[in-house]
Amino acid sequence: MTLIGPSLMCADMGILKETVIRLDQAGVDFFHLDIMDGNFVPNFTMGPDLIKSIRPYTNKPFDVHLMVKNPENHLDTFIESGANMISVHVEATDHLQKTLKTIRDKGLKAGVALNPSTPLQELVYVLDTIDYVTVMTVNPGFAGQKFIPLMYQKISDLKHLLNKAEYEIDIQVDGNIGYETIPDVLKNGANMLVCGTSSLFKPDVTFEEAVNQLKDFTENQKTDQFKLNLK
Protein backbone atom coordinates (compact mmCIF):
# COMPACT_ATOMS: atom_id res chain seq x y z
CA MET A 1 0.00 0.00 0.00
CA THR A 2 1.29 3.46 -0.92
CA LEU A 3 1.02 5.99 1.91
CA ILE A 4 0.78 9.72 1.27
CA GLY A 5 2.02 12.24 3.84
CA PRO A 6 1.95 16.01 3.37
CA SER A 7 5.12 17.86 4.32
CA LEU A 8 3.78 20.56 6.61
CA MET A 9 6.85 22.78 6.17
CA CYS A 10 5.29 23.58 2.77
CA ALA A 11 2.00 24.70 4.30
CA ASP A 12 0.85 28.25 4.99
CA MET A 13 1.63 28.60 8.70
CA GLY A 14 -1.06 31.25 9.05
CA ILE A 15 -3.79 28.70 8.37
CA LEU A 16 -2.04 25.53 9.57
CA LYS A 17 -4.94 24.31 11.72
CA GLU A 18 -7.39 24.55 8.82
CA THR A 19 -4.86 22.92 6.48
CA VAL A 20 -4.40 19.93 8.79
CA ILE A 21 -8.16 19.47 9.12
CA ARG A 22 -8.73 19.61 5.37
CA LEU A 23 -5.85 17.27 4.55
CA ASP A 24 -7.07 14.84 7.19
CA GLN A 25 -10.58 14.86 5.74
CA ALA A 26 -9.15 14.51 2.21
CA GLY A 27 -7.61 11.19 3.22
CA VAL A 28 -3.87 11.60 3.73
CA ASP A 29 -2.24 8.76 5.62
CA PHE A 30 0.21 10.63 7.86
CA PHE A 31 1.66 14.09 8.44
CA HIS A 32 5.37 14.74 7.93
CA LEU A 33 6.90 17.39 10.19
CA ASP A 34 10.42 18.63 9.48
CA ILE A 35 12.33 19.89 12.51
CA MET A 36 15.45 21.89 11.61
CA ASP A 37 17.86 23.42 14.07
CA GLY A 38 19.89 25.75 11.81
CA ASN A 39 22.93 23.65 12.66
CA PHE A 40 22.58 20.19 11.15
CA VAL A 41 20.84 21.86 8.19
CA PRO A 42 20.95 25.56 7.25
CA ASN A 43 17.33 26.36 8.09
CA PHE A 44 14.90 26.59 11.01
CA THR A 45 11.42 25.07 10.96
CA MET A 46 8.66 24.24 13.40
CA GLY A 47 9.03 23.13 16.98
CA PRO A 48 7.27 21.13 19.71
CA ASP A 49 4.77 23.86 20.60
CA LEU A 50 3.57 24.12 17.01
CA ILE A 51 3.19 20.34 16.78
CA LYS A 52 1.28 20.28 20.05
CA SER A 53 -1.05 23.03 18.82
CA ILE A 54 -2.21 20.99 15.79
CA ARG A 55 -2.23 17.55 17.41
CA PRO A 56 -5.91 17.77 18.51
CA TYR A 57 -7.15 18.23 14.93
CA THR A 58 -6.21 14.84 13.47
CA ASN A 59 -5.76 11.25 14.57
CA LYS A 60 -3.37 10.51 11.71
CA PRO A 61 0.23 9.63 12.66
CA PHE A 62 2.70 12.49 13.09
CA ASP A 63 5.99 11.58 11.44
CA VAL A 64 8.62 13.84 13.02
CA HIS A 65 11.81 14.15 10.96
CA LEU A 66 14.55 15.44 13.26
CA MET A 67 17.16 17.28 11.23
CA VAL A 68 18.98 18.29 14.38
CA LYS A 69 22.28 17.62 16.08
CA ASN A 70 22.14 15.14 18.97
CA PRO A 71 18.48 14.18 18.44
CA GLU A 72 18.63 11.87 21.45
CA ASN A 73 18.51 14.98 23.65
CA HIS A 74 15.13 16.03 22.23
CA LEU A 75 13.16 12.80 21.93
CA ASP A 76 10.99 13.28 25.02
CA THR A 77 10.11 16.82 23.96
CA PHE A 78 8.73 15.69 20.60
CA ILE A 79 7.09 12.57 21.99
CA GLU A 80 5.21 14.74 24.48
CA SER A 81 4.18 17.09 21.67
CA GLY A 82 2.41 14.26 19.86
CA ALA A 83 4.87 12.38 17.63
CA ASN A 84 4.00 8.82 16.59
CA MET A 85 7.08 8.26 14.42
CA ILE A 86 10.53 9.81 14.70
CA SER A 87 13.36 9.62 12.19
CA VAL A 88 16.93 10.69 12.89
CA HIS A 89 19.92 11.16 10.62
CA VAL A 90 22.90 8.82 10.75
CA GLU A 91 25.37 11.70 10.98
CA ALA A 92 23.47 13.57 13.71
CA THR A 93 24.12 11.17 16.57
CA ASP A 94 27.09 9.23 17.91
CA HIS A 95 24.80 6.49 19.19
CA LEU A 96 22.38 5.61 16.40
CA GLN A 97 21.33 2.18 17.68
CA LYS A 98 20.73 3.49 21.19
CA THR A 99 18.69 6.42 19.88
CA LEU A 100 16.53 4.17 17.70
CA LYS A 101 15.99 1.73 20.56
CA THR A 102 14.93 4.58 22.84
CA ILE A 103 12.32 5.70 20.27
CA ARG A 104 10.95 2.17 20.02
CA ASP A 105 11.01 1.59 23.76
CA LYS A 106 8.76 4.61 24.15
CA GLY A 107 6.19 3.04 21.84
CA LEU A 108 6.93 4.95 18.63
CA LYS A 109 8.09 3.86 15.20
CA ALA A 110 11.79 4.51 14.68
CA GLY A 111 13.25 5.70 11.39
CA VAL A 112 16.65 6.45 9.91
CA ALA A 113 16.96 9.33 7.46
CA LEU A 114 19.69 9.10 4.82
CA ASN A 115 21.15 12.15 3.12
CA PRO A 116 21.76 11.65 -0.62
CA SER A 117 25.45 10.80 -0.10
CA THR A 118 24.97 8.67 3.04
CA PRO A 119 25.83 5.05 2.16
CA LEU A 120 23.34 2.25 2.82
CA GLN A 121 26.08 0.39 4.70
CA GLU A 122 25.28 2.62 7.68
CA LEU A 123 22.03 0.69 8.13
CA VAL A 124 23.37 -2.86 8.23
CA TYR A 125 23.81 -3.18 11.97
CA VAL A 126 20.65 -1.33 13.03
CA LEU A 127 18.13 -3.08 10.78
CA ASP A 128 16.58 -4.85 13.76
CA THR A 129 15.79 -1.46 15.35
CA ILE A 130 14.24 0.29 12.33
CA ASP A 131 10.62 0.58 11.23
CA TYR A 132 11.22 2.84 8.23
CA VAL A 133 14.01 4.45 6.24
CA THR A 134 13.68 7.96 4.84
CA VAL A 135 15.67 8.32 1.64
CA MET A 136 16.34 12.01 1.09
CA THR A 137 16.07 12.55 -2.65
CA VAL A 138 17.27 16.15 -2.28
CA ASN A 139 19.71 17.65 0.18
CA PRO A 140 17.78 18.46 3.36
CA GLY A 141 16.99 21.99 4.40
CA PHE A 142 14.75 23.65 1.83
CA ALA A 143 11.67 22.86 -0.25
CA GLY A 144 11.60 23.22 -4.03
CA GLN A 145 14.86 21.47 -4.91
CA LYS A 146 15.35 19.14 -7.87
CA PHE A 147 15.27 15.37 -7.43
CA ILE A 148 18.75 13.78 -7.54
CA PRO A 149 18.53 11.07 -10.25
CA LEU A 150 20.95 8.63 -8.59
CA MET A 151 18.44 8.27 -5.74
CA TYR A 152 16.35 5.94 -7.89
CA GLN A 153 19.21 3.46 -7.77
CA LYS A 154 19.66 4.06 -4.04
CA ILE A 155 16.00 3.20 -3.40
CA SER A 156 16.36 0.04 -5.48
CA ASP A 157 19.56 -0.96 -3.66
CA LEU A 158 17.87 -0.34 -0.30
CA LYS A 159 14.91 -2.53 -1.27
CA HIS A 160 17.31 -5.28 -2.33
CA LEU A 161 19.20 -4.96 0.96
CA LEU A 162 16.01 -5.25 3.00
CA ASN A 163 14.72 -8.21 1.00
CA LYS A 164 18.03 -10.03 1.29
CA ALA A 165 18.14 -9.43 5.05
CA GLU A 166 14.45 -10.42 5.30
CA TYR A 167 13.32 -7.29 7.14
CA GLU A 168 9.88 -5.72 6.62
CA ILE A 169 10.85 -2.04 6.72
CA ASP A 170 9.00 0.79 4.99
CA ILE A 171 10.87 2.98 2.50
CA GLN A 172 9.93 6.64 2.64
CA VAL A 173 11.07 9.16 0.03
CA ASP A 174 11.36 12.87 0.72
CA GLY A 175 12.24 15.60 -1.76
CA ASN A 176 10.63 16.69 -5.06
CA ILE A 177 8.13 13.83 -4.95
CA GLY A 178 5.78 14.69 -7.80
CA TYR A 179 4.14 13.21 -10.86
CA GLU A 180 7.45 12.99 -12.74
CA THR A 181 9.29 11.15 -9.95
CA ILE A 182 6.56 9.05 -8.29
CA PRO A 183 6.42 6.28 -10.93
CA ASP A 184 10.09 5.41 -10.57
CA VAL A 185 10.33 5.76 -6.79
CA LEU A 186 7.41 3.33 -6.48
CA LYS A 187 8.85 0.97 -9.08
CA ASN A 188 12.14 0.87 -7.18
CA GLY A 189 10.54 0.02 -3.85
CA ALA A 190 9.32 3.10 -1.98
CA ASN A 191 5.90 2.93 -0.33
CA MET A 192 5.73 6.15 1.72
CA LEU A 193 5.62 9.44 -0.17
CA VAL A 194 6.37 12.75 1.53
CA CYS A 195 4.54 15.25 -0.66
CA GLY A 196 5.19 18.99 -0.78
CA THR A 197 5.20 21.72 -3.39
CA SER A 198 5.79 19.26 -6.24
CA SER A 199 2.45 17.51 -5.87
CA LEU A 200 0.26 18.58 -2.98
CA PHE A 201 0.69 22.24 -2.06
CA LYS A 202 -0.27 23.92 -5.32
CA PRO A 203 -2.00 27.33 -5.53
CA ASP A 204 -4.43 26.33 -8.28
CA VAL A 205 -5.58 22.99 -6.82
CA THR A 206 -7.59 22.37 -3.65
CA PHE A 207 -6.21 19.96 -1.05
CA GLU A 208 -9.13 17.64 -1.71
CA GLU A 209 -8.41 17.56 -5.44
CA ALA A 210 -4.67 17.19 -4.92
CA VAL A 211 -5.02 14.23 -2.55
CA ASN A 212 -7.55 12.47 -4.78
CA GLN A 213 -5.35 12.97 -7.83
CA LEU A 214 -2.32 11.61 -6.00
CA LYS A 215 -4.20 8.56 -4.75
CA ASP A 216 -5.57 7.81 -8.22
CA PHE A 217 -2.15 8.30 -9.77
CA THR A 218 -0.32 6.01 -7.33
CA GLU A 219 -3.02 3.36 -7.63
CA ASN A 220 -2.63 3.43 -11.42
CA GLN A 221 1.13 2.98 -11.04
CA LYS A 222 0.59 -0.17 -8.99
CA THR A 223 -1.90 -1.50 -11.55
CA ASP A 224 0.51 -0.84 -14.42
CA GLN A 225 3.34 -2.54 -12.54
CA PHE A 226 1.13 -5.55 -11.81
CA LYS A 227 0.33 -5.86 -15.49
CA LEU A 228 4.02 -5.70 -16.38
CA ASN A 229 4.79 -8.45 -13.88
CA LEU A 230 2.16 -10.66 -15.51
CA LYS A 231 3.80 -10.42 -18.93
VOPAGU-2260 file (C-alpha; in pm, 1 decimal, decimal comma):
REM VOPAGU-2260
SITE   aa  ch    i         X         Y         Z
SITE  MET   A    0       0,0       0,0       0,0
SITE  THR   A    1     128,7     346,0     -91,8
SITE  LEU   A    2     102,1     598,6     191,0
SITE  ILE   A    3      78,2     972,4     127,2
SITE  GLY   A    4     202,2    1223,8     383,6
SITE  PRO   A    5     195,2    1601,2     337,1
SITE  SER   A    6     512,3    1786,0     432,1
SITE  LEU   A    7     378,5    2055,7     660,9
SITE  MET   A    8     684,9    2277,6     616,6
SITE  CYS   A    9     528,9    2357,6     277,4
SITE  ALA   A   10     199,6    2469,9     429,9
SITE  ASP   A   11      84,9    2825,4     499,5
SITE  MET   A   12     163,5    2859,7     870,1
SITE  GLY   A   13    -106,4    3124,5     905,4
SITE  ILE   A   14    -379,2    2869,8     836,6
SITE  LEU   A   15    -204,3    2553,2     956,8
SITE  LYS   A   16    -494,4    2430,8    1172,3
SITE  GLU   A   17    -739,2    2455,1     881,7
SITE  THR   A   18    -485,5    2292,0     647,9
SITE  VAL   A   19    -440,3    1992,8     878,7
SITE  ILE   A   20    -816,2    1946,5     912,0
SITE  ARG   A   21    -872,9    1960,8     537,1
SITE  LEU   A   22    -585,0    1727,0     454,7
SITE  ASP   A   23    -707,5    1483,8     718,6
SITE  GLN   A   24   -1057,7    1485,6     573,5
SITE  ALA   A   25    -914,9    1451,0     220,8
SITE  GLY   A   26    -760,9    1119,0     322,2
SITE  VAL   A   27    -386,9    1160,3     373,4
SITE  ASP   A   28    -224,2     875,7     561,9
SITE  PHE   A   29      20,7    1062,9     785,6
SITE  PHE   A   30     166,1    1409,3     843,5
SITE  HIS   A   31     536,6    1473,9     793,4
SITE  LEU   A   32     689,6    1739,2    1019,1
SITE  ASP   A   33    1042,2    1862,7     948,3
SITE  ILE   A   34    1232,8    1989,3    1251,2
SITE  MET   A   35    1544,9    2188,7    1161,1
SITE  ASP   A   36    1786,4    2342,1    1407,2
SITE  GLY   A   37    1989,0    2575,0    1181,1
SITE  ASN   A   38    2293,2    2364,9    1266,1
SITE  PHE   A   39    2258,0    2019,5    1115,4
SITE  VAL   A   40    2083,6    2185,9     819,5
SITE  PRO   A   41    2094,7    2556,1     725,2
SITE  ASN   A   42    1733,1    2636,3     809,2
SITE  PHE   A   43    1490,4    2659,0    1101,5
SITE  THR   A   44    1142,0    2507,1    1095,9
SITE  MET   A   45     865,7    2423,9    1339,9
SITE  GLY   A   46     903,3    2312,5    1698,1
SITE  PRO   A   47     726,7    2113,3    1970,7
SITE  ASP   A   48     477,3    2386,4    2059,7
SITE  LEU   A   49     357,4    2412,1    1701,0
SITE  ILE   A   50     319,0    2033,8    1678,2
SITE  LYS   A   51     128,1    2027,9    2005,4
SITE  SER   A   52    -104,9    2303,2    1881,6
SITE  ILE   A   53    -221,3    2098,7    1579,1
SITE  ARG   A   54    -222,6    1755,0    1741,3
SITE  PRO   A   55    -591,1    1776,8    1850,7
SITE  TYR   A   56    -714,5    1822,7    1492,9
SITE  THR   A   57    -620,6    1484,1    1346,9
SITE  ASN   A   58    -575,8    1125,2    1457,4
SITE  LYS   A   59    -337,4    1050,6    1171,0
SITE  PRO   A   60      23,1     963,4    1265,8
SITE  PHE   A   61     269,6    1249,2    1309,4
SITE  ASP   A   62     599,2    1158,3    1143,9
SITE  VAL   A   63     862,1    1384,1    1301,8
SITE  HIS   A   64    1180,7    1414,6    1096,1
SITE  LEU   A   65    1454,5    1544,0    1325,7
SITE  MET   A   66    1716,3    1728,1    1123,2
SITE  VAL   A   67    1897,7    1829,5    1438,3
SITE  LYS   A   68    2227,5    1762,0    1608,3
SITE  ASN   A   69    2214,1    1513,9    1896,6
SITE  PRO   A   70    1848,1    1417,6    1844,3
SITE  GLU   A   71    1862,6    1187,2    2145,5
SITE  ASN   A   72    1851,0    1498,4    2365,4
SITE  HIS   A   73    1513,3    1602,5    2223,3
SITE  LEU   A   74    1316,2    1279,7    2192,6
SITE  ASP   A   75    1099,3    1327,8    2501,7
SITE  THR   A   76    1010,7    1682,2    2395,5
SITE  PHE   A   77     873,1    1569,3    2059,9
SITE  ILE   A   78     708,8    1257,2    2198,5
SITE  GLU   A   79     521,4    1474,2    2448,2
SITE  SER   A   80     418,1    1709,0    2167,3
SITE  GLY   A   81     240,6    1426,2    1985,5
SITE  ALA   A   82     486,6    1238,1    1762,9
SITE  ASN   A   83     400,4     882,1    1658,7
SITE  MET   A   84     708,1     825,6    1442,4
SITE  ILE   A   85    1052,6     981,4    1470,3
SITE  SER   A   86    1336,4     962,2    1219,1
SITE  VAL   A   87    1692,9    1069,4    1288,7
SITE  HIS   A   88    1992,4    1115,8    1062,2
SITE  VAL   A   89    2290,0     882,4    1075,4
SITE  GLU   A   90    2537,1    1170,5    1098,0
SITE  ALA   A   91    2347,2    1356,8    1370,6
SITE  THR   A   92    2412,1    1116,5    1657,5
SITE  ASP   A   93    2709,0     923,1    1791,0
SITE  HIS   A   94    2479,7     648,7    1918,6
SITE  LEU   A   95    2238,3     561,0    1639,8
SITE  GLN   A   96    2133,5     218,3    1767,6
SITE  LYS   A   97    2073,0     348,8    2118,7
SITE  THR   A   98    1868,8     642,2    1987,9
SITE  LEU   A   99    1653,0     416,8    1769,5
SITE  LYS   A  100    1599,4     172,8    2055,8
SITE  THR   A  101    1492,7     458,1    2283,6
SITE  ILE   A  102    1232,3     570,3    2027,4
SITE  ARG   A  103    1095,3     216,9    2001,7
SITE  ASP   A  104    1101,4     159,1    2376,2
SITE  LYS   A  105     875,8     461,5    2415,1
SITE  GLY   A  106     618,9     304,4    2184,0
SITE  LEU   A  107     692,8     495,4    1862,6
SITE  LYS   A  108     808,9     385,6    1519,6
SITE  ALA   A  109    1179,3     451,4    1467,7
SITE  GLY   A  110    1324,5     570,0    1138,9
SITE  VAL   A  111    1664,6     645,5     991,3
SITE  ALA   A  112    1696,2     933,4     745,9
SITE  LEU   A  113    1968,7     909,8     482,5
SITE  ASN   A  114    2114,6    1214,7     311,6
SITE  PRO   A  115    2176,5    1165,1     -61,7
SITE  SER   A  116    2544,6    1079,7      -9,7
SITE  THR   A  117    2497,1     866,7     304,5
SITE  PRO   A  118    2582,7     505,0     216,2
SITE  LEU   A  119    2334,3     224,7     281,6
SITE  GLN   A  120    2608,1      39,4     470,1
SITE  GLU   A  121    2528,2     262,3     768,2
SITE  LEU   A  122    2202,8      68,6     813,4
SITE  VAL   A  123    2336,9    -285,6     822,7
SITE  TYR   A  124    2381,4    -318,2    1197,1
SITE  VAL   A  125    2065,4    -133,4    1303,3
SITE  LEU   A  126    1813,0    -308,0    1077,8
SITE  ASP   A  127    1658,5    -484,6    1376,0
SITE  THR   A  128    1579,0    -145,9    1534,6
SITE  ILE   A  129    1424,4      29,3    1233,0
SITE  ASP   A  130    1061,9      57,9    1123,1
SITE  TYR   A  131    1121,6     284,0     822,9
SITE  VAL   A  132    1401,3     444,9     624,2
SITE  THR   A  133    1368,2     795,8     484,4
SITE  VAL   A  134    1566,9     831,7     164,0
SITE  MET   A  135    1633,7    1201,1     108,9
SITE  THR   A  136    1607,3    1255,0    -264,8
SITE  VAL   A  137    1727,0    1615,2    -228,2
SITE  ASN   A  138    1970,9    1764,9      17,6
SITE  PRO   A  139    1778,5    1845,5     336,4
SITE  GLY   A  140    1699,1    2198,9     440,1
SITE  PHE   A  141    1475,3    2364,5     183,4
SITE  ALA   A  142    1167,0    2286,5     -25,3
SITE  GLY   A  143    1159,8    2322,4    -403,1
SITE  GLN   A  144    1486,0    2146,5    -490,6
SITE  LYS   A  145    1534,8    1913,7    -787,0
SITE  PHE   A  146    1526,7    1536,6    -743,1
SITE  ILE   A  147    1875,1    1378,2    -754,1
SITE  PRO   A  148    1853,4    1107,4   -1025,4
SITE  LEU   A  149    2095,0     863,3    -858,7
SITE  MET   A  150    1844,0     827,1    -574,3
SITE  TYR   A  151    1634,8     593,8    -789,5
SITE  GLN   A  152    1921,2     346,2    -776,7
SITE  LYS   A  153    1965,8     405,8    -404,5
SITE  ILE   A  154    1600,2     319,6    -339,5
SITE  SER   A  155    1636,3       4,4    -548,1
SITE  ASP   A  156    1955,8     -95,6    -365,8
SITE  LEU   A  157    1787,2     -34,4     -30,3
SITE  LYS   A  158    1491,4    -252,9    -127,2
SITE  HIS   A  159    1730,8    -527,9    -232,8
SITE  LEU   A  160    1920,2    -496,1      96,3
SITE  LEU   A  161    1600,6    -524,8     300,5
SITE  ASN   A  162    1471,6    -820,6      99,6
SITE  LYS   A  163    1802,9   -1002,7     129,1
SITE  ALA   A  164    1814,1    -943,0     504,8
SITE  GLU   A  165    1444,6   -1041,6     530,0
SITE  TYR   A  166    1331,9    -728,6     713,6
SITE  GLU   A  167     988,3    -571,7     661,8
SITE  ILE   A  168    1085,3    -204,3     672,2
SITE  ASP   A  169     900,2      79,5     498,8
SITE  ILE   A  170    1086,7     297,6     249,8
SITE  GLN   A  171     992,7     664,2     264,1
SITE  VAL   A  172    1107,4     915,8       3,2
SITE  ASP   A  173    1136,2    1286,8      72,0
SITE  GLY   A  174    1224,5    1560,2    -176,5
SITE  ASN   A  175    1062,6    1668,8    -505,9
SITE  ILE   A  176     812,6    1382,7    -495,0
SITE  GLY   A  177     577,5    1468,9    -780,3
SITE  TYR   A  178     414,3    1321,2   -1086,4
SITE  GLU   A  179     744,7    1299,4   -1273,9
SITE  THR   A  180     928,9    1114,6    -994,9
SITE  ILE   A  181     656,2     905,1    -829,0
SITE  PRO   A  182     641,5     628,3   -1092,8
SITE  ASP   A  183    1009,0     541,0   -1056,9
SITE  VAL   A  184    1033,2     575,5    -678,5
SITE  LEU   A  185     740,8     333,2    -647,6
SITE  LYS   A  186     885,0      97,2    -908,0
SITE  ASN   A  187    1214,4      86,6    -718,5
SITE  GLY   A  188    1054,1       1,7    -385,1
SITE  ALA   A  189     932,1     309,7    -198,4
SITE  ASN   A  190     589,6     292,8     -33,0
SITE  MET   A  191     573,2     614,5     171,7
SITE  LEU   A  192     562,1     944,2     -17,3
SITE  VAL   A  193     636,7    1275,3     152,9
SITE  CYS   A  194     454,2    1525,4     -65,5
SITE  GLY   A  195     519,1    1898,9     -77,8
SITE  THR   A  196     519,6    2171,9    -339,3
SITE  SER   A  197     579,2    1925,6    -623,9
SITE  SER   A  198     245,2    1751,4    -587,3
SITE  LEU   A  199      25,7    1857,9    -297,5
SITE  PHE   A  200      68,7    2224,2    -206,1
SITE  LYS   A  201     -27,5    2392,2    -532,2
SITE  PRO   A  202    -200,3    2733,3    -552,7
SITE  ASP   A  203    -442,6    2633,5    -828,5
SITE  VAL   A  204    -558,3    2299,1    -682,3
SITE  THR   A  205    -759,0    2236,6    -364,6
SITE  PHE   A  206    -621,4    1995,7    -105,5
SITE  GLU   A  207    -912,5    1763,6    -170,8
SITE  GLU   A  208    -841,3    1755,9    -544,3
SITE  ALA   A  209    -467,1    1718,8    -492,0
SITE  VAL   A  210    -501,7    1423,0    -254,9
SITE  ASN   A  211    -754,9    1246,7    -477,9
SITE  GLN   A  212    -534,9    1297,2    -782,9
SITE  LEU   A  213    -231,7    1160,8    -599,8
SITE  LYS   A  214    -420,3     856,0    -475,3
SITE  ASP   A  215    -557,1     781,4    -821,9
SITE  PHE   A  216    -214,6     829,8    -977,5
SITE  THR   A  217     -32,1     600,7    -732,6
SITE  GLU   A  218    -301,9     335,7    -763,4
SITE  ASN   A  219    -262,9     342,5   -1141,5
SITE  GLN   A  220     113,2     298,1   -1104,1
SITE  LYS   A  221      58,8     -17,0    -898,6
SITE  THR   A  222    -189,8    -149,9   -1154,6
SITE  ASP   A  223      51,1     -83,8   -1441,7
SITE  GLN   A  224     334,2    -253,5   -1253,7
SITE  PHE   A  225     113,3    -555,0   -1181,3
SITE  LYS   A  226      32,5    -586,0   -1548,9
SITE  LEU   A  227     402,3    -569,8   -1637,9
SITE  ASN   A  228     478,5    -845,2   -1387,6
SITE  LEU   A  229     216,4   -1066,3   -1551,0
SITE  LYS   A  230     379,5   -1042,2   -1892,6
